[in-house]
Amino acid sequence: MGHHTRLSKSFSRREPQKLGLALLVGCLLVLMTLFAVSKLFVIPFPSLSLWRPIHAVPPDIMEEDKIGLHQPDARNQNVKKKQERMPLCDFSSRRSDVCEMDGDIRIHGNSSSIFLLVSSNSNTSETHESWRIKPHARKHDGFILSRVGEMSVKSLAAYEQVPACAVNHTVPAIIFSTGGYMGNPFHDFTDVLIPLFITSSQYHGEVQFLISEIVPNWITKYQPILKQLSHYEIIDFNKDDTVRCYPHAIVGLRFHKEMSIDPLKAPNGQTMIDFAQFMRSSFAVERQSAIKLGPDQDKKPRLLIISRKRTRSFTNVKEIVEMAEGLGFEVVVAEANSSSSLVDFAQLVNSCDVMMGVHGAGLTNLVFLPTNAVVIQVVPLGGLEKIARADFGVPSLDMKLRYLQYTISEEESTLIQQYPRDHAVFKDPASIRNQGWLALRAIYLVKQNVKLDVVRFKGVLLQALDFLHQ
């Protein structure tokens, strides 16, 4: 009896163990069967052993690749959406707004309207976008913008009613304004000509200009530049009642910085050196490099003094000339004004090795100087050093010119004849600047002339000579 009891207890302990073992074996058989069958449907992937830590890929790129594995068309769809979202109007710049578009573009200047027809299968929101733009590179200047006409840029579905093409063009169009401070050489170049070079030179003349607020005399003056940038007729945008169709259009001009180019932003990496070469080519000037002085050089370096008759003029030009000639310069005194022939003045500037003048538009002529020439900017009172350097110093260096800046003393300013020496004009120029641009301009740019201390200034010309020996 006791033996049977022990046997039954032993069996009751072993039975669950055998049952569990049987279940485990059964599960393994099922898994092996599934694995064998699944081989028929496996999609082979690259071996993970190829991804080694030494060649680790940044997480964001790996995430993109993961998405690409499961959605092979995702990137193409994103690119397609970006392409469909034209025109692209960029309002992020402090100085200029630009719209650029591809496709069926219709321009009606007289109504200041630009239309882009988008395919009917595009997203509805993408085909009914509109912008208002003033194509001028001084959008921060309310006074100027009030004199520049606004243009309408719209994207419409192809089936919508739009004006029919009267003329079909095969080259791109660039639309911009010559309103504003045109006629002032500095603004001619800073606000229009250099931005136009940045925007249009990539087309190598195969582009047409449509200009609003057009000034015929301005077009004539800068014809040598304009005809190099465009081989086509210039269209007077405001008066043009023709519906013109283009495959590509840019409304507005790209601006980088005062009278210069940022090669990192330029379409083809252009620089101010490229612009200088372009200017020499446009005006057919001969000299590419300034004189290099040495023991075997008998020729005198030429110094051009930019004179002014009304404001910020030198009151002792004769004295300056005598001092410069005593140092070995051949001196030329000239004034660039609206009646001057730009072609002739370009030739004169290009013939010189050093150019000097008081801060003002006349220094813009540095664009005609040969490489390695020297620019000397005389800065009047008023805390204008930073403005002076930004306007003409940086562009000079960007053009591979040498640059010297000379700030006058109180004794060299004619303001000492108009204000007591303890006046804020001398003691606190910042308080004048804080009153705004008009106050600063009235005192420091309009009322002030310069009587140069030739003894003090002599060192600057000696430095210029040293540059020409290098």
Stockholm file with secondary structure:
# STOCKHOLM 1.0

chainA/1-470         MGHHTRLSKSFSRREPQKLGLALLVGCLLVLMTLFAVSKLFVIPFPSLSLWRPIHAVPPDIMEEDKIGLHQPDARNQNVKKKQERMPLCDFSSRRSDVCEMDGDIRIHGNSSSIFLLVSSNSNTSETHESWRIKPHARKHDGFILSRVGEMSVKSLAAYEQVPACAVNHTVPAIIFSTGGYMGNPFHDFTDVLIPLFITSSQYHGEVQFLISEIVPNWITKYQPILKQLSHYEIIDFNKDDTVRCYPHAIVGLRFHKEMSIDPLKAPNGQTMIDFAQFMRSSFAVERQSAIKLGPDQDKKPRLLIISRKRTRSFTNVKEIVEMAEGLGFEVVVAEANSSSSLVDFAQLVNSCDVMMGVHGAGLTNLVFLPTNAVVIQVVPLGGLEKIARADFGVPSLDMKLRYLQYTISEEESTLIQQYPRDHAVFKDPASIRNQGWLALRAIYLVKQNVKLDVVRFKGVLLQALDFLHQ
#=GR chainA/1-470 SS CHHHHHHHHHHHHHHHHHHHHHHHHHHHHHHHHHHHHHGGGCCCCCCGGGCCGGGCCCHHHHHHHHHHHHCTTHHHHHHHHHHHSCSEEECCCSSCCEEEEEEEEEEEGGGTEEEEEECTTSCGGGGSCEEEECCCSCTTCHHHHTTSCCEEEEEEETTSCCCCCSEECSSCEEEEECCSSTTSHHHIIIIIIHHHHHHHGGGTBCCEEEEESCCHHHHHHTHHHHHHHBSSCCEEGGGCCSEEEEEEEEESCCCCBTTBCCTTTSTTCCCHHHHHHHHHHHTTCCCCBCCCCCTTCCSCCEEEEECCSSSSCBSCHHHHHHHHHHTTCEEEEECCCTTSCHHHHHHHHHTCSEEEEESSGGGGGGGGSCBTCEEEEEECTTTCHHHHIIIIIHHHHHTTCEEEEEECCGGGBGGGGTSCTTSHHHHCHHHHHTTCHHHHIIIIIISCCBCCCHHHHHHHHHHHHHHHHC
#=GC SS_cons         CHHHHHHHHHHHHHHHHHHHHHHHHHHHHHHHHHHHHHGGGCCCCCCGGGCCGGGCCCHHHHHHHHHHHHCTTHHHHHHHHHHHSCSEEECCCSSCCEEEEEEEEEEEGGGTEEEEEECTTSCGGGGSCEEEECCCSCTTCHHHHTTSCCEEEEEEETTSCCCCCSEECSSCEEEEECCSSTTSHHHIIIIIIHHHHHHHGGGTBCCEEEEESCCHHHHHHTHHHHHHHBSSCCEEGGGCCSEEEEEEEEESCCCCBTTBCCTTTSTTCCCHHHHHHHHHHHTTCCCCBCCCCCTTCCSCCEEEEECCSSSSCBSCHHHHHHHHHHTTCEEEEECCCTTSCHHHHHHHHHTCSEEEEESSGGGGGGGGSCBTCEEEEEECTTTCHHHHIIIIIHHHHHTTCEEEEEECCGGGBGGGGTSCTTSHHHHCHHHHHTTCHHHHIIIIIISCCBCCCHHHHHHHHHHHHHHHHC
//
